[in-house]
Amino acid sequence: MAAAIPVPENPEPLALFINSRSGGQQGATLTTGLTACLLPGDKVFDLATDKGPAKGLQEYQEKKKPYRVMACGGDGTVGWLLSTFDKINLHPNPPLAILPLGTGNDISRTLNWGPGYVGEELAPILNKARSSKTVQMDRWKATFTGLPDSNPHKEPCVLNAYLGLGIDAEIALKFHNLREEMPGLFCSRMFNKMIYSHLGFTSMISSHTPFSEIVNLEINGAPFPIQSDLTGICLLNLPSWGGGKNPWGPHDASAPFKEQVIDDSMMEVIGFYGAFHLAQIQMNLQYGVRIAQAKHIKMTTKQPLPLQVDGEAWVIEPCTIEVNLLNKTNVLVYHDQTYKPPVGNTLKDRTRVEIKELSSITFSVDKVESVYKQHGGKQLNKSEFITVLNQITGLSFDQTNKELTDRLFSIFDTDKSGSIDNKELSVGLSTLAQEGTLEKKLAFVFNMFDTNGSGTITKDELTVAFRTLFSMLYTGDSEQLVKVYVSVLLELYDENKDGSITLDELITAAKNDEILAHLFTFGSSKKK
């Protein structure tokens, strides 16, 4: 039996605001249940009926007594209430608790109110709101300069959770557009999250231009270089993003960053590499690229780009976006602590899958000859060839995987003599070395996994490919990531949707996503 929630002897009244349209219409069923749990002085308001929270807040303000507020809805409902505090000048504002009914609920997660209401008893939840501790949370303002007066997004906007520019905003925009076109699909929180995940896989990432070419970034008034392989930038105010994910990562005392908190007047700035990187983050297997912690961020865009602020997304025309601290708001946290997102640790011996840190395959002719001579300088049979290959490259091709090693042996054995000499070994290895072009490297690996010589890699062969590539690079279980990579590659780059990938499709994918290129070339591919 759960412990009873202690309630103060004289609790402050609760003003509860329900968004009856949040969480797949879940809010519409809660009014009766909440009313049965009210104490004297409490009251329920419907944001849809009252056309916002201003009327209810003013009613409580007129009583000139302390009270608390509960937002019954998603992050959008919370933001609505906080913006109304600003509009009617409630500073300091009544402390705010949350009954989460939305899809992501990152503000609710951060303040320890949970990922979403699933039918629990309402009385204990209201008692938590009556007894919880008040803390402060930063809020930020984004201003846009350089937009024409006719642009509907010219006015500044407030962000409570995050601002995304690029790939993550594009996914949010697709979700919003689909919900507007087909509202009947969005009947439950779980189904909403399924749709959102699918849209992430089908993002137009293949058309993205590196941010270093189209965005100028300034941190605290100084220019800041952007990595050429990033396709998105996100500013984080909270330790929860995208429905409870942890893109900043856990605190590391040895790193040049402070611990992420919600009241330090600092915004965390991270970058995304692309679709495969986002897939890893969504599975808690990866973090974003840490860029900075800043009090002032300025981004100047050179072409239209998807932008999202707290889940609301649109395409922003070329302009300058400046983000500065707006104010601090009173919020309620349960058990006196904010939420700590999960730390990705699926692969043993590593806290995250960091393909960017792979060692490149480099070797000299002398090394090839030296290892070759260790084996008597003779023609190598398959077993000897795999041993030599592993010694030279530092990889770990598995001798017991007969189908794969047979295929690999046949690729090196260009004269089909049934053995491999030093020249064949050197020619094959040079394809994987730094000097080989990306296309040649990918063709080599493609042929290795196209075991039936059909000119395509099927879903089953892709599964073997990714499983093999990860097994050579990591110890531990990477099966979950293998499934995600197969799904993402097929969803994004299988143009005719036949469930397989051609060499041209693999080359397109690798050119558009360096993480994939780095993996599929055994860590030897780097953009110049």
C-alpha positions as CSV (number, residue, x, y, z in Angstrom):
1,M,0.0,0.0,0.0
2,A,1.3,3.4,-0.9
3,A,2.1,5.8,1.9
4,A,-0.4,8.5,2.5
5,I,0.5,12.0,1.3
6,P,0.8,14.4,4.2
7,V,-1.2,17.6,3.8
8,P,-0.5,20.8,5.6
9,E,-2.8,21.7,8.4
10,N,-4.1,24.8,6.6
11,P,-3.3,24.1,2.9
12,E,-3.4,27.0,0.4
13,P,-6.4,26.8,-2.0
14,L,-5.8,25.1,-5.3
15,A,-6.9,26.6,-8.6
16,L,-7.0,23.8,-11.1
17,F,-7.0,24.5,-14.8
18,I,-8.0,21.7,-17.2
19,N,-7.3,21.8,-20.9
20,S,-10.1,19.5,-22.0
21,R,-8.4,19.0,-25.4
22,S,-5.1,17.7,-24.1
23,G,-3.8,14.1,-24.1
24,G,-6.2,12.7,-26.7
25,Q,-9.3,14.5,-25.1
26,Q,-8.4,12.9,-21.8
27,G,-8.9,16.2,-20.0
28,A,-12.6,16.2,-20.8
29,T,-13.2,13.2,-18.5
30,L,-11.5,14.6,-15.4
31,T,-13.6,17.4,-14.2
32,T,-16.0,15.2,-12.2
33,G,-13.2,13.2,-10.6
34,L,-11.3,16.4,-9.6
35,T,-14.4,18.1,-8.2
36,A,-14.9,15.1,-5.8
37,C,-11.4,15.7,-4.4
38,L,-11.6,19.4,-3.7
39,L,-11.2,21.1,-0.4
40,P,-12.9,24.3,0.7
41,G,-11.4,27.1,-1.4
42,D,-10.4,24.9,-4.3
43,K,-12.0,25.3,-7.8
44,V,-11.7,23.7,-11.2
45,F,-11.6,25.9,-14.4
46,D,-11.9,24.6,-18.0
47,L,-9.5,26.5,-20.2
48,A,-11.5,25.7,-23.3
49,T,-14.8,27.0,-21.9
50,D,-13.2,30.0,-20.2
51,K,-11.0,30.8,-23.3
52,G,-7.9,30.7,-21.1
53,P,-6.8,31.0,-17.5
54,A,-6.9,34.8,-17.0
55,K,-10.5,34.8,-15.6
56,G,-9.8,32.1,-13.0
57,L,-6.5,33.6,-12.0
58,Q,-8.0,37.1,-11.5
59,E,-10.8,35.5,-9.4
60,Y,-8.2,34.2,-7.0
61,Q,-6.1,37.3,-7.1
62,E,-9.0,39.4,-6.0
63,K,-9.2,37.3,-2.7
64,K,-5.7,38.6,-1.9
65,K,-4.7,35.4,-0.2
66,P,-2.0,32.9,-1.1
67,Y,-3.0,30.0,-3.4
68,R,-1.5,27.4,-5.6
69,V,-2.2,26.5,-9.3
70,M,-2.3,23.1,-11.0
71,A,-2.1,22.9,-14.8
72,C,-4.0,19.8,-16.0
73,G,-2.6,19.3,-19.5
74,G,0.6,19.1,-21.5
75,D,3.6,21.3,-21.8
76,G,1.5,23.7,-23.9
77,T,-1.0,24.1,-21.2
78,V,1.7,24.8,-18.7
79,G,3.2,27.4,-21.0
80,W,-0.2,29.0,-21.5
81,L,-0.6,29.5,-17.7
82,L,3.0,30.8,-17.3
83,S,2.4,33.3,-20.2
84,T,-0.8,34.4,-18.6
85,F,1.1,35.1,-15.3
86,D,3.2,37.5,-17.4
87,K,0.3,39.2,-19.1
88,I,-1.6,40.0,-15.9
89,N,1.6,40.8,-14.1
90,L,1.6,38.0,-11.5
91,H,5.1,38.5,-10.2
92,P,5.8,36.6,-8.0
93,N,3.4,34.1,-9.4
94,P,1.4,31.5,-7.5
95,P,3.5,28.3,-7.4
96,L,2.4,25.8,-10.2
97,A,2.0,22.0,-10.1
98,I,1.1,19.8,-13.0
99,L,-1.3,16.9,-13.7
100,P,0.3,15.8,-17.1
101,L,-2.1,15.0,-19.9
102,G,0.0,15.8,-23.0
103,T,2.4,13.7,-25.2
104,G,5.9,14.8,-24.1
105,N,5.3,16.4,-20.7
106,D,8.9,17.4,-20.3
107,I,8.1,20.2,-17.8
108,S,6.1,17.8,-15.8
109,R,8.9,15.2,-15.8
110,T,11.4,17.8,-14.8
111,L,9.4,18.9,-11.8
112,N,8.8,15.3,-10.8
113,W,5.1,15.2,-11.6
114,G,5.5,12.1,-13.8
115,P,5.4,11.3,-17.6
116,G,1.6,11.3,-17.9
117,Y,-1.6,10.7,-16.0
118,V,-2.8,7.1,-16.6
119,G,-5.9,6.9,-14.3
120,E,-4.3,7.1,-10.9
121,E,-6.4,8.2,-7.9
122,L,-6.7,12.0,-8.0
123,A,-6.9,12.8,-4.3
124,P,-3.2,11.8,-3.6
125,I,-2.1,13.9,-6.7
126,L,-3.9,17.0,-5.3
127,N,-2.4,16.4,-1.9
128,K,1.1,16.4,-3.5
129,A,0.3,19.8,-5.0
130,R,-0.8,21.1,-1.6
131,S,2.4,19.8,0.2
132,S,5.1,20.2,-2.4
133,K,8.1,22.6,-2.2
134,T,8.3,25.8,-4.2
135,V,11.4,26.3,-6.4
136,Q,12.2,28.6,-9.2
137,M,12.6,27.7,-12.9
138,D,14.3,29.9,-15.6
139,R,12.2,31.1,-18.5
140,W,13.7,32.5,-21.7
141,K,12.7,34.9,-24.5
142,A,13.5,34.4,-28.2
143,T,13.5,37.5,-30.4
144,F,13.6,37.5,-34.2
145,T,15.1,40.3,-36.2
146,G,15.3,40.7,-40.0
147,L,11.8,39.3,-40.7
148,P,9.3,41.3,-42.7
149,D,6.4,42.9,-40.8
150,S,4.0,40.6,-42.6
151,N,5.7,37.5,-41.1
152,P,3.3,36.0,-38.5
153,H,6.2,34.8,-36.3
154,K,7.9,38.2,-36.1
155,E,7.0,38.8,-32.5
156,P,9.2,37.5,-29.6
157,C,8.2,34.2,-28.0
158,V,8.7,32.6,-24.6
159,L,10.4,29.2,-24.2
160,N,10.1,27.2,-21.0
161,A,11.6,23.9,-22.2
162,Y,13.7,24.1,-25.4
163,L,14.3,25.7,-28.8
164,G,15.3,23.5,-31.7
165,L,16.6,24.6,-35.1
166,G,16.9,22.0,-37.8
167,I,16.3,18.2,-37.7
168,D,14.4,18.0,-34.4
169,A,12.2,20.9,-35.3
170,E,11.4,19.4,-38.7
171,I,10.1,16.3,-37.0
172,A,7.9,18.4,-34.6
173,L,6.6,20.3,-37.6
174,K,5.6,17.1,-39.4
175,F,3.8,15.9,-36.3
176,H,1.9,19.2,-35.9
177,N,0.9,19.3,-39.6
178,L,-0.4,15.7,-39.5
179,R,-2.4,16.4,-36.3
180,E,-4.0,19.4,-38.0
181,E,-4.9,17.4,-41.1
182,M,-6.0,14.2,-39.4
183,P,-7.1,15.0,-35.8
184,G,-8.9,11.7,-35.5
185,L,-5.6,9.8,-35.5
186,F,-4.5,11.4,-32.2
187,C,-6.8,9.6,-29.9
188,S,-4.3,8.6,-27.1
189,R,-0.9,9.6,-25.7
190,M,0.6,6.2,-26.6
191,F,-0.6,6.4,-30.2
192,N,0.6,10.1,-30.4
193,K,4.1,8.9,-29.4
194,M,4.1,6.1,-32.0
195,I,3.2,8.6,-34.7
196,Y,5.9,11.0,-33.5
197,S,8.6,8.3,-33.6
198,H,7.6,7.3,-37.2
199,L,7.8,10.9,-38.3
200,G,11.3,11.0,-36.9
201,F,12.4,8.1,-39.1
202,T,10.8,9.6,-42.2
203,S,12.4,13.0,-41.7
204,M,13.8,14.9,-44.8
205,I,17.3,14.6,-43.3
206,S,18.7,13.6,-46.6
207,S,18.1,17.1,-47.9
208,H,19.9,18.9,-45.1
209,T,22.8,21.2,-45.6
210,P,25.5,21.3,-42.8
211,F,24.7,24.0,-40.3
212,S,28.2,25.4,-40.6
213,E,27.2,26.7,-44.0
214,I,23.8,28.1,-43.2
215,V,23.9,29.2,-39.6
216,N,26.2,31.5,-37.7
217,L,26.3,31.0,-33.9
218,E,27.4,33.4,-31.2
219,I,27.7,32.3,-27.5
220,N,27.7,35.1,-24.9
221,G,28.5,37.7,-27.5
222,A,31.4,35.8,-29.2
223,P,31.4,33.9,-32.5
224,F,31.4,30.1,-32.0
225,P,32.3,27.7,-34.8
226,I,29.8,25.0,-35.6
227,Q,30.9,21.5,-36.5
228,S,30.4,20.9,-40.2
229,D,28.6,17.6,-39.7
230,L,25.8,18.9,-37.5
231,T,22.3,19.2,-38.9
232,G,20.5,20.7,-35.9
233,I,21.0,22.8,-32.8
234,C,18.9,22.7,-29.7
235,L,18.8,25.0,-26.7
236,L,17.8,23.2,-23.5
237,N,16.3,24.8,-20.4
238,L,15.4,21.5,-18.8
239,P,17.0,18.1,-18.1
240,S,14.1,16.4,-20.0
241,W,13.6,16.6,-23.8
242,G,11.6,14.7,-26.3
243,G,9.5,12.9,-23.8
244,G,12.1,12.2,-21.1
245,K,15.2,11.8,-23.0
246,N,18.6,13.1,-21.9
247,P,20.4,14.8,-24.8
248,W,22.8,16.8,-22.5
249,G,24.0,13.7,-20.6
250,P,24.9,13.2,-17.0
251,H,27.2,15.5,-15.1
252,D,30.9,14.9,-15.4
253,A,33.0,16.6,-12.8
254,S,36.0,16.4,-15.1
255,A,34.3,18.1,-18.0
256,P,34.3,21.9,-18.5
257,F,30.6,22.2,-17.9
258,K,28.5,22.8,-14.7
259,E,25.7,20.4,-13.7
260,Q,22.5,21.1,-15.5
261,V,19.9,22.7,-13.3
262,I,16.7,24.7,-14.0
263,D,17.5,27.9,-12.1
264,D,21.1,28.9,-13.0
265,S,20.2,31.4,-15.7
266,M,22.1,29.2,-18.1
267,M,20.9,27.5,-21.3
268,E,22.5,24.2,-22.5
269,V,23.4,24.3,-26.2
270,I,23.7,20.9,-28.0
271,G,24.0,19.7,-31.6
272,F,22.6,16.8,-33.6
273,Y,24.5,14.9,-36.3
274,G,21.5,13.5,-38.1
275,A,18.8,10.9,-38.2
276,F,20.9,8.0,-36.8
277,H,22.1,10.3,-34.0
278,L,18.6,11.2,-33.1
279,A,17.5,7.6,-33.1
280,Q,20.3,6.8,-30.6
281,I,19.2,9.7,-28.3
282,Q,15.5,8.5,-28.5
283,M,16.7,5.1,-27.2
284,N,18.8,6.6,-24.4
285,L,21.9,5.2,-26.2
286,Q,23.5,8.5,-27.1
287,Y,23.7,12.2,-26.1
288,G,23.8,15.3,-28.1
289,V,27.0,17.1,-29.0
290,R,27.7,19.5,-26.1
291,I,28.4,22.9,-27.4
292,A,28.1,25.4,-24.5
293,Q,26.3,26.6,-21.5
294,A,25.3,30.2,-22.1
295,K,23.4,33.2,-20.8
296,H,23.0,34.7,-24.3
297,I,22.7,32.8,-27.6
298,K,22.5,34.3,-31.1
299,M,21.9,32.4,-34.3
300,T,21.8,34.0,-37.7
301,T,20.3,31.8,-40.5
302,K,20.9,32.1,-44.2
303,Q,18.0,30.0,-45.5
304,P,14.5,29.0,-44.3
305,L,14.8,26.3,-41.6
306,P,12.4,24.4,-39.3
307,L,12.2,25.9,-35.8
308,Q,10.4,24.7,-32.8
309,V,9.8,26.3,-29.4
310,D,8.4,24.1,-26.7
311,G,7.0,21.7,-29.3
312,E,5.3,24.4,-31.5
313,A,7.1,24.2,-34.9
314,W,7.1,26.3,-38.0
315,V,9.5,27.3,-40.8
316,I,11.5,30.4,-40.1
317,E,12.7,32.7,-42.9
318,P,16.3,33.9,-42.8
319,C,16.8,36.0,-39.7
320,T,18.7,36.5,-36.5
321,I,17.4,34.6,-33.4
322,E,18.5,35.9,-30.0
323,V,17.7,34.0,-26.8
324,N,18.0,35.7,-23.4
325,L,16.7,35.1,-19.9
326,L,13.2,36.4,-19.4
327,N,12.4,35.8,-15.8
328,K,12.2,33.1,-13.1
329,T,8.9,31.5,-12.2
330,N,7.7,29.7,-9.0
331,V,7.0,26.0,-9.6
332,L,6.3,23.1,-7.3
333,V,8.4,20.0,-7.2
334,Y,7.5,16.8,-5.5
335,H,9.9,15.2,-3.0
336,D,12.0,18.4,-3.1
337,Q,14.0,17.3,-6.2
338,T,13.8,17.7,-9.9
339,Y,13.8,14.7,-12.3
340,K,17.0,13.0,-13.4
341,P,16.7,11.6,-16.9
342,P,17.9,8.0,-17.5
343,V,21.5,7.5,-18.5
344,G,22.0,5.4,-21.6
345,N,24.1,2.3,-20.7
346,T,22.9,-0.5,-23.0
347,L,26.3,-1.4,-24.3
348,K,28.7,-2.8,-21.8
349,D,31.9,-1.0,-21.0
350,R,30.5,2.3,-22.4
351,T,28.0,4.8,-21.2
352,R,27.0,5.7,-24.8
353,V,27.5,4.6,-28.3
354,E,30.0,7.1,-29.6
355,I,30.8,6.2,-33.2
356,K,32.6,9.6,-33.6
357,E,35.4,8.3,-31.4
358,L,36.2,5.2,-33.4
359,S,39.9,4.8,-34.3
360,S,40.5,5.1,-38.0
361,I,41.9,2.2,-39.9
362,T,45.5,3.2,-40.7
363,F,48.4,1.0,-41.6
364,S,51.6,1.2,-43.7
365,V,52.9,-1.0,-46.4
366,D,55.6,-2.0,-44.0
367,K,53.1,-3.2,-41.4
368,V,51.2,-5.3,-44.0
369,E,54.5,-6.9,-45.1
370,S,55.6,-7.4,-41.6
371,V,52.4,-9.2,-40.5
372,Y,52.4,-11.1,-43.8
373,K,56.0,-12.4,-43.2
374,Q,55.0,-13.5,-39.7
375,H,52.9,-16.1,-41.4
376,G,55.7,-17.3,-43.6
377,G,55.1,-15.0,-46.5
378,K,53.0,-17.7,-48.1
379,Q,49.6,-17.8,-49.8
380,L,47.0,-17.4,-47.0
381,N,44.1,-19.7,-46.6
382,K,40.8,-18.4,-45.2
383,S,41.6,-18.9,-41.5
384,E,45.1,-17.4,-41.9
385,F,43.7,-14.5,-43.9
386,I,41.1,-13.6,-41.2
387,T,43.9,-13.7,-38.5
388,V,46.1,-11.5,-40.6
389,L,43.3,-9.1,-41.4
390,N,42.4,-8.7,-37.7
391,Q,46.1,-8.1,-36.8
392,I,46.6,-5.4,-39.4
393,T,43.3,-3.5,-38.9
394,G,42.7,-4.0,-35.2
395,L,39.2,-5.2,-36.0
396,S,37.7,-8.5,-35.0
397,F,36.2,-10.5,-37.8
398,D,34.6,-13.6,-36.3
399,Q,36.1,-16.8,-37.7
400,T,32.9,-18.7,-36.7
401,N,30.7,-16.6,-39.0
402,K,31.3,-18.8,-42.0
403,E,29.0,-17.0,-44.4
404,L,30.5,-13.6,-43.8
405,T,34.2,-14.8,-43.7
406,D,33.6,-16.8,-46.9
407,R,32.3,-13.7,-48.6
408,L,35.1,-11.5,-47.3
409,F,37.7,-14.0,-48.4
410,S,36.2,-14.1,-51.9
411,I,36.3,-10.3,-52.2
412,F,40.1,-10.2,-51.4
413,D,40.8,-13.3,-53.6
414,T,40.5,-11.4,-56.9
415,D,42.2,-14.1,-59.0
416,K,39.9,-16.8,-57.5
417,S,42.8,-19.0,-56.8
418,G,41.5,-20.1,-53.4
419,S,44.3,-18.3,-51.5
420,I,45.4,-14.7,-50.9
421,D,48.9,-13.4,-51.6
422,N,50.5,-10.2,-50.4
423,K,49.5,-8.1,-53.4
424,E,45.8,-9.1,-53.1
425,L,46.0,-8.4,-49.4
426,S,47.5,-4.9,-49.9
427,V,45.0,-4.0,-52.7
428,G,42.0,-5.0,-50.6
429,L,43.3,-3.2,-47.5
430,S,44.1,0.0,-49.4
431,T,40.4,0.3,-50.2
432,L,39.6,0.5,-46.5
433,A,42.5,2.8,-45.6
434,Q,42.4,6.6,-45.4
435,E,43.4,6.9,-49.1
436,G,40.3,5.0,-50.4
437,T,37.3,7.1,-51.5
438,L,34.0,6.8,-49.6
439,E,32.4,5.2,-52.6
440,K,35.1,2.5,-52.9
441,K,35.0,1.7,-49.2
442,L,31.2,1.5,-49.2
443,A,31.3,-0.7,-52.3
444,F,33.7,-3.1,-50.6
445,V,31.6,-3.4,-47.5
446,F,28.4,-3.6,-49.5
447,N,29.7,-6.6,-51.5
448,M,30.8,-8.2,-48.2
449,F,27.2,-8.2,-46.9
450,D,25.4,-8.8,-50.2
451,T,26.0,-12.5,-49.6
452,N,23.9,-13.7,-52.5
453,G,25.3,-11.3,-55.0
454,S,21.9,-9.8,-55.8
455,G,23.0,-6.2,-56.0
456,T,20.9,-5.3,-52.9
457,I,21.2,-5.8,-49.2
458,T,17.9,-7.1,-47.8
459,K,16.5,-6.3,-44.3
460,D,17.9,-9.6,-43.0
461,E,21.3,-8.9,-44.6
462,L,21.3,-5.4,-43.1
463,T,20.6,-6.9,-39.7
464,V,23.7,-9.1,-40.1
465,A,25.7,-6.1,-41.4
466,F,24.9,-3.8,-38.5
467,R,25.2,-6.7,-36.0
468,T,28.7,-7.5,-37.4
469,L,29.9,-3.9,-37.5
470,F,28.9,-3.3,-33.9
471,S,30.3,-6.6,-32.7
472,M,33.7,-5.6,-34.2
473,L,33.7,-2.2,-32.5
474,Y,32.0,-2.8,-29.1
475,T,31.8,-5.4,-26.4
476,G,28.3,-6.0,-25.1
477,D,24.7,-6.2,-26.4
478,S,23.9,-3.8,-29.2
479,E,20.9,-5.7,-30.6
480,Q,18.5,-2.9,-29.8
481,L,20.5,-0.4,-31.7
482,V,20.9,-2.8,-34.6
483,K,17.1,-2.9,-35.0
484,V,16.8,0.9,-34.9
485,Y,19.6,1.4,-37.5
486,V,18.0,-1.1,-39.9
487,S,14.6,0.6,-39.5
488,V,16.0,4.1,-40.0
489,L,18.1,3.2,-43.0
490,L,15.2,1.5,-44.8
491,E,12.7,4.2,-43.9
492,L,14.9,7.0,-45.1
493,Y,16.8,5.6,-48.0
494,D,14.9,2.7,-49.5
495,E,13.5,4.8,-52.4
496,N,11.3,2.1,-54.0
497,K,10.2,0.6,-50.6
498,D,11.1,-2.9,-51.6
499,G,12.7,-3.7,-48.2
500,S,16.3,-3.6,-49.4
501,I,19.1,-1.2,-50.0
502,T,21.2,-0.8,-53.2
503,L,24.7,0.4,-53.3
504,D,23.6,3.8,-54.6
505,E,21.1,4.2,-51.8
506,L,23.8,3.3,-49.2
507,I,26.2,5.8,-50.7
508,T,23.5,8.5,-50.6
509,A,22.8,7.6,-46.9
510,A,26.5,7.7,-46.0
511,K,27.0,11.0,-47.7
512,N,24.1,12.5,-45.7
513,D,25.0,11.0,-42.3
514,E,28.6,10.8,-41.2
515,I,27.8,8.5,-38.3
516,L,26.5,5.9,-40.8
517,A,29.5,6.5,-43.1
518,H,31.9,6.1,-40.1
519,L,30.3,2.8,-39.1
520,F,30.0,1.3,-42.5
521,T,33.7,1.9,-43.3
522,F,35.0,0.5,-40.0
523,G,35.7,4.0,-38.7
524,S,38.0,5.0,-41.6
525,S,35.7,7.6,-43.2
526,K,36.1,11.2,-42.3
527,K,34.9,14.3,-44.0
528,K,37.7,16.4,-45.2
